[in-house]
Amino acid sequence: MSNIESIRPTLAESLWPGVNTRMKAVLLAVIGSLALWASAKLQVPFYPVPMTMQTFVVLVVGMGFGWRLGAATVLLYLAEGAIGLPVFANTPERGIGLAYMMGPTGGYLLGFVASAAAVGWLGHRGWDRHIATTLAAMVLGTAIIFGFGTVWLGSQIGWDKAVLDLALWPFLPGAMFKIGLATLLLPLLWRRLGRR
């Protein structure tokens, strides 16, 4: 099977066929960036990085939109934050714009882009249609976010500190919940779509 033949329609393409592709992409990117904004405000306070529902939205947007549109959606969200809109967790209280993005959460924000692209690439190959492959994709996407976040935070606060105690371990229970939720949601949507 060639690479072109292995690419399948994404969930967004299948749910909303027959609409102008550019218009649909712009509208989906705006909706996705608004979902990221809202999910940043659903948080459990941690120090120095809060726990939010954003990783769930990043994973679902990436896989549901595909790698290009998924990454573009996250980049739109980051651009909104970079120009000073209070779209990030704890904004405007802890600063806005590029100053906020260069702080402790900066690595996680970069990881959002890489994660959306990675799980989106897998979504184009049908990994969101079955529970086992969706679970594998969600674990990979989450690991990418945590990898970027941990490296960034370690460079910010110094590696002599217990970086994993601040950047990773407290977030694992929430991450497992969000992975489980996304793993159930995406194949369920495909199943319902198949019944239509």
C-alpha positions in Angstrom: 0.0 0.0 0.0 1.5 3.4 -0.9 1.7 6.3 1.4 -1.1 8.2 -0.4 -3.4 5.2 -0.1 -2.8 4.9 3.6 -4.0 8.4 4.3 -7.7 8.4 5.4 -10.1 11.2 6.0 -10.0 12.7 9.4 -13.0 12.8 11.8 -13.5 16.5 11.0 -13.5 15.8 7.3 -15.9 12.9 7.7 -18.3 14.8 10.0 -18.5 17.9 7.8 -18.2 16.8 4.1 -19.0 18.9 1.1 -18.1 22.3 2.6 -15.5 24.7 1.1 -12.2 23.3 2.4 -10.5 26.7 3.2 -13.6 28.0 4.9 -14.0 24.8 6.9 -10.3 24.9 7.9 -10.5 28.5 9.1 -13.7 27.8 11.1 -12.4 24.6 12.7 -9.1 26.4 13.6 -11.0 29.2 15.3 -13.3 26.7 17.1 -10.3 24.7 18.2 -8.4 27.7 19.5 -11.5 28.7 21.5 -11.7 25.2 22.9 -8.0 25.5 24.0 -8.8 28.9 25.5 -11.7 27.5 27.5 -9.8 24.4 28.6 -6.9 26.6 29.9 -9.4 28.1 32.4 -10.5 24.6 33.6 -7.7 24.0 36.0 -6.4 22.6 39.2 -3.8 24.9 40.7 -0.3 23.4 40.9 3.1 25.1 41.2 4.8 26.2 38.9 2.5 24.9 36.2 -1.3 24.4 36.6 -3.1 21.2 35.5 -5.7 22.1 32.8 -7.9 20.2 30.3 -5.7 21.6 27.5 -3.9 18.3 26.8 -7.2 16.6 26.2 -8.2 19.3 23.7 -4.8 19.2 22.0 -5.0 15.4 21.6 -8.6 15.5 20.3 -8.0 18.4 18.0 -4.8 17.0 16.6 -6.3 13.6 15.9 -9.7 14.8 14.8 -8.4 17.5 12.5 -5.3 15.8 11.2 -1.6 16.9 11.5 -1.7 20.1 9.4 -4.9 21.6 10.7 -4.3 20.3 14.2 -0.9 22.0 14.4 -2.2 25.1 12.7 -5.0 25.3 15.3 -2.6 25.1 18.2 -0.3 27.7 16.4 -3.4 30.0 16.1 -4.0 29.6 19.8 -0.4 30.4 20.6 -0.5 33.5 18.3 -3.6 34.7 20.2 -1.6 34.4 23.4 1.5 36.0 21.9 -0.4 39.2 20.9 -1.6 39.5 24.5 -5.0 37.9 24.6 -5.6 36.3 28.0 -6.0 32.7 26.6 -3.5 30.9 28.7 -4.0 29.4 32.2 -3.6 32.1 34.9 -3.7 35.0 32.5 -3.7 37.9 32.9 -2.8 37.4 36.6 0.6 35.9 35.8 1.3 38.0 32.8 0.4 37.9 29.1 2.0 37.6 25.7 5.5 36.5 25.0 6.6 37.1 28.6 4.1 34.5 29.8 5.1 32.1 27.0 8.8 32.3 28.0 7.9 31.3 31.6 7.5 27.8 33.2 4.7 26.7 30.9 6.5 27.5 27.6 7.7 24.0 27.0 4.2 22.6 27.4 2.9 25.1 24.9 5.6 24.1 22.3 4.8 20.5 23.1 1.1 21.2 22.2 2.2 21.9 18.6 4.4 18.8 18.3 1.8 16.6 19.9 -1.1 17.8 17.7 1.0 17.2 14.6 2.1 13.7 15.8 -1.4 12.4 16.8 -2.8 14.2 13.7 -0.5 12.2 11.5 -1.7 9.0 13.2 -5.3 10.2 12.8 -4.8 10.4 9.0 -3.8 6.7 9.2 -7.0 5.7 11.0 -5.5 5.3 14.5 -8.5 7.1 16.0 -11.0 4.4 14.9 -10.1 1.7 17.4 -9.6 1.8 21.1 -6.1 0.2 21.2 -4.6 2.4 18.5 -6.3 5.5 19.9 -4.9 4.7 23.3 -1.4 4.3 21.9 -1.7 7.6 20.0 -2.9 9.5 23.1 -0.1 8.1 25.3 2.4 9.2 22.6 0.9 12.7 22.3 0.9 13.1 26.1 4.5 11.9 26.3 5.5 14.5 23.7 3.8 17.3 25.7 5.4 16.2 29.0 8.8 15.7 27.3 8.8 19.3 26.0 7.5 20.6 29.3 10.0 18.8 31.5 13.0 19.8 29.4 11.9 23.5 29.3 11.1 23.6 33.0 14.4 22.0 33.9 16.2 24.6 31.9 14.2 27.4 33.6 14.6 26.3 37.3 17.8 24.2 37.0 18.3 20.5 36.9 19.6 20.4 40.5 16.0 20.7 41.6 13.5 17.8 41.6 12.2 18.7 38.1 10.1 15.5 37.7 8.4 16.3 41.0 7.3 19.7 39.5 6.9 18.9 35.8 5.6 15.3 35.6 4.6 13.2 38.6 1.7 15.4 39.9 0.2 15.5 36.4 0.1 11.7 35.7 -3.3 11.0 37.4 -5.0 13.8 35.4 -3.2 12.7 32.2 -4.4 9.2 32.6 -8.0 10.5 33.0 -7.7 12.7 29.9 -6.0 9.9 27.8 -8.9 7.6 28.8 -11.5 10.1 28.0 -10.0 10.8 24.5 -9.5 7.1 23.9 -13.2 6.4 24.5 -14.5 9.5 22.7 -12.8 9.3 19.3 -13.7 5.6 18.4 -17.2 6.3 19.7 -17.6 9.2 17.4 -16.4 7.1 14.5 -18.9 4.3 15.4 -21.8 6.8 15.5 -20.6 8.3 12.2 -20.7 4.8 10.7 -24.3 4.3 11.8 -25.4 7.5 9.9 
